[in-house]
Amino acid sequence: IVLDLSNNYGGDVYLAHQINNILFPDIQNFPADLKVNNISIQFIEGFSMINSLFNEKNAFLQHYKTYISTRTNTSFNSIEDFIGNNLYTRGGTQLKYTSKAFFNDTILYGGILEFPKPPKFPWTEKDIIILTNGLCFSSCALITQRLAENNVPTIVVGGFPNKRFSFASMSGGYKVTTDYFENYFSILKNLDSSLVSSLTLPETLTLSFTIAEVYSVNHPNEVMDFSFRPADYQLYYDERSARDPSQLWMQAAKFIKG
């Protein structure tokens, strides 16, 4: 299998996890945590008190029942248990984060997207290779970087000669934009009024920002968004492959060692 994920800017985190589980049912996805500050803690507490939350776009990412503790491998007992008291240094600054957790994929979107258990496929990591041109972000990175940690080789297309660059980036995968906030404010009636008034949102510009970070499974203290991971192999575009990506697929297939 040549898995071509070039020019892929991401999408649904849940589906990224499902693709990983279809290809390798026995692996766990990357654990994550959320930054905790005076703004995010109000959203976490507010959203976590709403049972019908899972239809609200990206709001479920801040609901404590969305997650399973990496420490106990069970759901968190309370909001306080999820928030915890975890201090890490990022860029020389000590910051607070929630407890590390896996996504509880079975309850995302209220469970309406629950997939059946996949059949056992004959493929192993030796039968698959990942191909990107470096433009593989967010949920795309959750797929490629997790499979790479399961020894699936990677190929990057383009770049400087003999200088392999990263095959994916922004693997935190969880993003919100300022245009969500007006809806959030209407849902969360108990937000601190001073907080709402202090969040002056642009009317003609949408800002995007991440609300979580993910950690390597193989190296538990490594934050994936801060890691540079060059591809295993490198290919280059030419006048044919630039127009016809199947030319690259045939070249990539030669690296498969299964």
C-alpha positions as CSV (number, residue, x, y, z in Angstrom):
1,I,0.0,0.0,0.0
2,V,1.3,3.4,-0.9
3,L,-0.5,5.9,1.3
4,D,-0.3,9.2,-0.5
5,L,-1.3,12.0,1.9
6,S,0.2,15.0,0.0
7,N,-1.5,18.3,0.1
8,N,-3.7,17.1,3.0
9,Y,-4.5,19.9,5.5
10,G,-6.3,17.6,8.0
11,G,-9.9,17.2,9.0
12,D,-11.7,15.1,11.6
13,V,-9.6,13.8,14.5
14,Y,-12.0,11.0,15.1
15,L,-11.7,9.7,11.5
16,A,-7.9,10.0,11.8
17,H,-8.0,7.7,14.8
18,Q,-10.3,5.3,13.0
19,I,-8.0,5.0,10.0
20,N,-5.1,4.2,12.4
21,N,-7.2,1.6,14.1
22,I,-8.3,0.0,10.8
23,L,-4.7,-0.4,9.6
24,F,-3.3,-1.4,13.1
25,P,-6.1,-2.4,15.5
26,D,-3.7,-3.1,18.4
27,I,-2.0,0.3,18.6
28,Q,-3.1,3.2,20.8
29,N,-3.3,6.7,19.4
30,F,-1.3,9.7,20.7
31,P,-2.2,10.9,24.2
32,A,-3.0,14.6,24.5
33,D,-3.5,17.4,27.0
34,L,-5.0,20.9,27.0
35,K,-3.5,24.1,28.3
36,V,-5.1,25.3,31.5
37,N,-5.5,29.0,32.2
38,N,-8.1,31.4,33.5
39,I,-9.9,31.3,30.1
40,S,-9.7,27.6,29.2
41,I,-10.6,26.4,32.6
42,Q,-14.0,28.2,32.3
43,F,-14.7,26.5,29.0
44,I,-13.7,23.1,30.3
45,E,-15.9,23.5,33.3
46,G,-18.8,25.0,31.3
47,F,-18.8,22.4,28.5
48,S,-18.4,19.5,30.9
49,M,-21.7,20.3,32.5
50,I,-23.6,20.0,29.3
51,N,-24.7,16.5,28.3
52,S,-25.9,17.3,24.8
53,L,-22.6,18.9,23.9
54,F,-21.4,16.5,21.3
55,N,-23.2,18.1,18.3
56,E,-21.5,21.4,18.9
57,K,-18.5,21.9,16.6
58,N,-15.2,21.2,18.4
59,A,-16.8,21.9,21.8
60,F,-16.5,18.3,22.7
61,L,-12.7,18.7,22.7
62,Q,-13.0,20.5,26.0
63,H,-15.4,18.1,27.7
64,Y,-13.7,15.8,30.2
65,K,-15.8,12.8,29.2
66,T,-14.2,13.0,25.8
67,Y,-11.0,11.6,27.3
68,I,-9.6,8.4,29.0
69,S,-6.8,8.8,31.5
70,T,-3.4,7.5,30.4
71,R,-2.7,6.7,34.1
72,T,-5.8,4.5,34.8
73,N,-7.0,3.7,31.2
74,T,-10.5,4.6,32.3
75,S,-12.7,7.7,32.1
76,F,-12.1,10.6,34.4
77,N,-14.2,10.7,37.5
78,S,-14.6,14.4,37.6
79,I,-13.6,17.7,36.0
80,E,-11.1,18.2,38.8
81,D,-9.5,14.8,38.0
82,F,-9.2,15.8,34.4
83,I,-7.7,19.3,35.0
84,G,-5.3,17.9,37.6
85,N,-2.2,19.9,38.7
86,N,0.3,19.3,36.0
87,L,3.1,21.9,35.4
88,Y,5.4,21.7,32.4
89,T,8.0,24.1,31.0
90,R,7.4,25.3,27.5
91,G,9.8,27.8,25.9
92,G,11.3,28.6,29.3
93,T,7.9,29.3,30.8
94,Q,6.1,27.1,33.3
95,L,2.5,26.4,32.3
96,K,-0.3,24.3,33.6
97,Y,-1.9,21.5,31.5
98,T,-4.7,19.0,32.0
99,S,-3.9,15.3,32.8
100,K,-2.6,13.4,29.8
101,A,-5.4,11.4,28.2
102,F,-6.4,9.4,25.2
103,F,-9.5,10.3,23.1
104,N,-12.5,8.2,24.1
105,D,-13.5,7.7,20.4
106,T,-16.6,5.6,21.3
107,I,-18.5,8.7,22.6
108,L,-17.4,11.4,20.1
109,Y,-20.4,12.9,18.4
110,G,-22.6,11.1,20.8
111,G,-21.5,7.7,19.5
112,I,-23.4,8.1,16.2
113,L,-20.2,7.5,14.2
114,E,-19.3,4.3,15.9
115,F,-17.5,1.9,13.6
116,P,-17.7,-1.9,13.7
117,K,-14.6,-3.7,14.7
118,P,-12.4,-3.9,11.5
119,P,-11.6,-7.3,10.0
120,K,-8.1,-8.6,10.3
121,F,-6.2,-7.4,7.3
122,P,-3.1,-9.2,6.0
123,W,-0.9,-6.1,6.0
124,T,1.9,-5.3,8.3
125,E,4.1,-2.3,8.6
126,K,6.4,-3.9,6.0
127,D,3.6,-3.7,3.4
128,I,2.8,0.0,3.7
129,I,4.7,3.2,2.9
130,I,3.6,6.8,3.5
131,L,4.2,9.4,0.8
132,T,3.7,13.2,1.3
133,N,5.2,16.4,0.0
134,G,5.4,17.8,3.5
135,L,2.0,19.3,3.4
136,C,0.3,17.0,5.9
137,F,-1.2,18.8,8.9
138,S,-3.4,18.2,11.9
139,S,-5.4,15.0,11.6
140,C,-3.3,14.0,8.6
141,A,-0.2,14.2,10.9
142,L,-2.0,12.2,13.5
143,I,-2.2,9.4,10.9
144,T,1.3,9.6,9.4
145,Q,3.3,10.2,12.5
146,R,1.5,7.5,14.5
147,L,2.0,5.0,11.7
148,A,5.7,6.0,11.5
149,E,6.0,5.3,15.2
150,N,4.7,1.8,14.3
151,N,7.7,1.4,11.9
152,V,5.8,2.3,8.7
153,P,8.5,4.0,6.5
154,T,8.0,7.5,5.1
155,I,8.9,9.3,1.9
156,V,8.9,13.0,1.3
157,V,8.7,14.5,-2.2
158,G,10.7,17.6,-3.0
159,G,13.0,19.8,-1.0
160,F,16.7,20.4,-1.2
161,P,18.9,17.7,-2.7
162,N,19.9,15.1,-0.1
163,K,18.1,17.1,2.6
164,R,15.1,15.2,3.8
165,F,12.5,17.4,5.5
166,S,9.5,16.5,7.7
167,F,6.7,14.5,6.2
168,A,4.1,16.0,8.5
169,S,3.5,18.7,11.1
170,M,1.0,20.2,13.5
171,S,0.1,16.9,14.9
172,G,-1.8,18.4,17.9
173,G,-4.7,18.1,15.6
174,Y,-7.2,20.1,17.7
175,K,-8.0,23.6,16.5
176,V,-10.7,26.2,17.1
177,T,-11.3,29.5,15.4
178,T,-12.7,32.7,16.8
179,D,-16.0,32.3,14.8
180,Y,-16.9,29.5,17.1
181,F,-16.9,31.7,20.2
182,E,-20.2,33.6,19.6
183,N,-22.0,30.2,19.7
184,Y,-20.0,29.1,22.7
185,F,-21.0,32.2,24.6
186,S,-24.7,31.5,23.9
187,I,-24.3,27.9,25.2
188,L,-22.3,28.7,28.3
189,K,-24.5,30.9,30.5
190,N,-22.3,30.8,33.5
191,L,-19.1,32.3,32.1
192,D,-17.5,35.1,34.1
193,S,-18.9,38.3,32.6
194,S,-15.5,40.0,32.9
195,L,-14.0,37.2,30.8
196,V,-16.6,37.6,28.1
197,S,-16.1,41.4,27.9
198,S,-12.3,41.0,27.8
199,L,-12.4,38.7,24.8
200,T,-12.7,41.3,22.0
201,L,-13.1,39.2,18.8
202,P,-12.3,40.6,15.4
203,E,-15.4,41.1,13.2
204,T,-13.8,40.8,9.8
205,L,-11.0,38.4,10.5
206,T,-11.0,34.8,11.7
207,L,-8.1,33.7,14.0
208,S,-7.2,30.0,14.4
209,F,-5.3,28.5,17.3
210,T,-4.6,25.1,18.8
211,I,-6.1,24.1,22.1
212,A,-4.1,20.9,22.7
213,E,-0.8,19.1,22.2
214,V,-0.1,15.4,21.7
215,Y,2.8,13.3,23.0
216,S,4.8,10.5,21.3
217,V,3.8,7.0,22.2
218,N,7.4,5.7,21.8
219,H,8.9,8.7,23.7
220,P,6.3,9.8,26.3
221,N,7.8,13.1,27.2
222,E,8.2,14.3,23.6
223,V,5.7,16.9,22.4
224,M,5.0,16.0,18.8
225,D,4.3,19.6,17.7
226,F,7.8,20.6,18.8
227,S,9.5,17.6,17.1
228,F,11.3,17.5,13.7
229,R,11.1,14.1,12.2
230,P,12.6,13.8,8.7
231,A,11.2,11.2,6.3
232,D,13.1,8.0,5.8
233,Y,13.4,8.5,2.0
234,Q,13.2,11.3,-0.5
235,L,11.9,11.6,-4.0
236,Y,11.7,14.5,-6.4
237,Y,9.2,15.9,-8.8
238,D,9.9,15.9,-12.5
239,E,7.9,17.0,-15.6
240,R,5.9,13.8,-15.5
241,S,5.3,13.2,-11.8
242,A,4.4,16.9,-11.2
243,R,1.4,16.2,-13.5
244,D,0.8,12.5,-12.7
245,P,1.2,11.5,-9.1
246,S,0.9,7.8,-10.0
247,Q,4.5,8.1,-11.3
248,L,5.5,8.8,-7.7
249,W,3.4,5.9,-6.4
250,M,5.4,3.5,-8.6
251,Q,8.7,4.9,-7.4
252,A,7.5,4.7,-3.8
253,A,6.4,1.1,-4.1
254,K,10.0,0.1,-4.8
255,F,10.9,1.1,-1.2
256,I,8.3,-1.4,0.3
257,K,10.2,-4.3,1.8
258,G,7.3,-6.6,2.5
